[in-house]
Amino acid sequence: MEALLRWAAELGVSDSPSSTSSSSSCLGHSLVVADFPDAGGRGFAAARDLRRGELVLRVPRAALLTSDRVMADDPEIASCIAARHPRLSSVQVDDAIWIAQKSLSAIRSEWEDATPLMQGLKFKPKLLIFKTWLWAFATVSSRTLHVAWDDAGCLCPVGDLFNYAAPDDDISSEEENREEVTKCQQKNEMLEEVKFGRSSERLSDGGYEDSEAYCLYARKCYTKGEQVLLGYGTYTNLELLEHYGFLLAENPNEKTYIQLDLDLYSVGTWPTDSLYIHPSGNPSFALLCLLRLWMTPANHRKAFSHQIYSGSMLSVENELEIMKWLGSKCVETLQKLPTTVESDESLLSFLQKLQNSTNWRVDVDQSSLGEEFGVFLRFHGLDLNYTESHLPVRLLRSLERWELAVRWRCTYKRTLVKCIFHCKRLIHELSLQQNQ
Ligand SMILES: C[S@@+](CC[C@H](N)C(=O)[O-])C[C@H]1O[C@@H](n2cnc3c(N)ncnc32)[C@H](O)[C@@H]1O
């Protein structure tokens, strides 16, 4: 890390607006590297109190790794790429298992496409194998920042050390902690007005600027030592898993999709990806509007369309029908799934226990999940007779991924359960209104 920070400082990377950082490190004025085991591991802590909108890191173009830069630096790579030019493919969200399978097969086919190019560039054999490609793909996928001039984006040294917070999260926690924020702002007020002027009103986390540098800003007020987080974008948990390999326990951008009847899609013009359930259990605006339209007799739809599109409830009867339909759809969806919230929760605590275990055998014997764990061991070429008290590292890594998958499906089910409660509560309230 020291070598990286020294190298970055030489290229002009700096966490200080006046670029006065020492040549031994590009950090220390606004940020320091720190470990946050419960929120992304290695990341940045505020080196001092930071104000919302303050520039916290500047990475000049010379330090960015982009495809045009690689080609400009190495004519051999440039001519090989010009001859073959393999492209990455895009992925469509449908359902979690399908996404995982599709992702893996897309990465494999990109690896197959890129292999002749890598051979042409005389890569060492260990760099040609699929496992290395997977590592490189994950590195690029989880660290690339957007730049307008190259649709492949860029790698941004040091700038890629920020861990993620969902954009909405920061705003709401800021509202909750308004008092704290005000205190922090007052403290810095005089200094900041002079130094940062209008940029203190900035809401975005950063981007490539006219000054020919990638500039990253504090999106809220931070106190010294607190982790400084970046909103890479608004992602659902499935997207976070796919691109970054983690998910958030509370994700304000989470969207839970259920299978809708085919004729539903034909009655309205709302895009399919706007028809989901919020983490609170409430249907999205578009899903609610669509259901209101669908439950309206076909010959009345036109007359009510203005009311429906503006988001107004049509009638108590219509709303009751919708809530009954949506509640039973969620019940039906849950019943079709092979596991329940309760079984997922006990599997989660078992997986967490195993990862911190000093003797896995004892934990397996004490649990009712031995059979399921036996299948996992066999998949990895071991069995329940494995005698070491510690599981091999590759199995612990695989357990981490298993835990992530179970956490995702458990959150999915919990949202459906919340939606059922939401529907039941509304049915109760609407029935009271109907009987008045
Ligand atoms: C751009 S890197 C951030 C720096 C990274 N922690 C490091 O040590 O280099 C993105 C990766 O950090 C981790 N990460 C970022 N934010 C996280 C969060 N809120 N929770 C868990 N892991 C996170 C994920 O592994 C993700 O793929």
The ligand as an SDF file (V2000), in Angstrom:
LIG
                    3D

 27 29  0  0  0  0  0  0  0  0999 V2000
  -13.9670   -0.2120   -5.2340 C   0  0  0  0  0  0  0  0  0  0  0  0
  -13.5810   -1.4890   -4.1370 S   0  0  0  0  0  0  0  0  0  0  0  0
  -13.5100   -0.6830   -2.5770 C   0  0  0  0  0  0  0  0  0  0  0  0
  -12.2120   -0.9160   -1.8050 C   0  0  0  0  0  0  0  0  0  0  0  0
  -11.9680   -2.3330   -1.3270 C   0  0  0  0  0  0  0  0  0  0  0  0
  -12.5920   -2.5560   -0.0270 N   0  0  0  0  0  0  0  0  0  0  0  0
  -10.4650   -2.6250   -1.2270 C   0  0  0  0  0  0  0  0  0  0  0  0
  -10.0010   -3.1100   -0.1980 O   0  0  0  0  0  0  0  0  0  0  0  0
   -9.7710   -2.3900   -2.2070 O   0  0  0  0  0  0  0  0  0  0  0  0
  -15.1180   -2.3160   -4.1440 C   0  0  0  0  0  0  0  0  0  0  0  0
  -15.1380   -3.5920   -3.3240 C   0  0  0  0  0  0  0  0  0  0  0  0
  -15.1160   -3.2960   -1.9210 O   0  0  0  0  0  0  0  0  0  0  0  0
  -16.0540   -4.1210   -1.2070 C   0  0  0  0  0  0  0  0  0  0  0  0
  -17.1080   -3.2590   -0.6730 N   0  0  0  0  0  0  0  0  0  0  0  0
  -17.3280   -1.9640   -0.9770 C   0  0  0  0  0  0  0  0  0  0  0  0
  -18.3330   -1.4610   -0.2630 N   0  0  0  0  0  0  0  0  0  0  0  0
  -18.7950   -2.4350    0.5260 C   0  0  0  0  0  0  0  0  0  0  0  0
  -19.8400   -2.5340    1.4950 C   0  0  0  0  0  0  0  0  0  0  0  0
  -20.6190   -1.4970    1.7820 N   0  0  0  0  0  0  0  0  0  0  0  0
  -20.0340   -3.7270    2.1150 N   0  0  0  0  0  0  0  0  0  0  0  0
  -19.2410   -4.8050    1.8270 C   0  0  0  0  0  0  0  0  0  0  0  0
  -18.2370   -4.7760    0.9100 N   0  0  0  0  0  0  0  0  0  0  0  0
  -18.0150   -3.6140    0.2660 C   0  0  0  0  0  0  0  0  0  0  0  0
  -16.5790   -5.1250   -2.2270 C   0  0  0  0  0  0  0  0  0  0  0  0
  -15.7520   -6.2550   -2.1970 O   0  0  0  0  0  0  0  0  0  0  0  0
  -16.4120   -4.3840   -3.5400 C   0  0  0  0  0  0  0  0  0  0  0  0
  -16.2950   -5.2480   -4.6560 O   0  0  0  0  0  0  0  0  0  0  0  0
  1  2  1  0
  2  3  1  0
  2 10  1  0
  3  4  1  0
  4  5  1  0
  5  6  1  0
  5  7  1  0
  7  8  2  0
  7  9  1  0
 10 11  1  0
 11 12  1  0
 11 26  1  0
 12 13  1  0
 13 14  1  0
 13 24  1  0
 14 15  1  0
 14 23  1  0
 15 16  2  0
 16 17  1  0
 17 18  1  0
 17 23  2  0
 18 19  1  0
 18 20  2  0
 20 21  1  0
 21 22  2  0
 22 23  1  0
 24 25  1  0
 24 26  1  0
 26 27  1  0
M  CHG  2   2   1   9  -1
M  END
$$$$
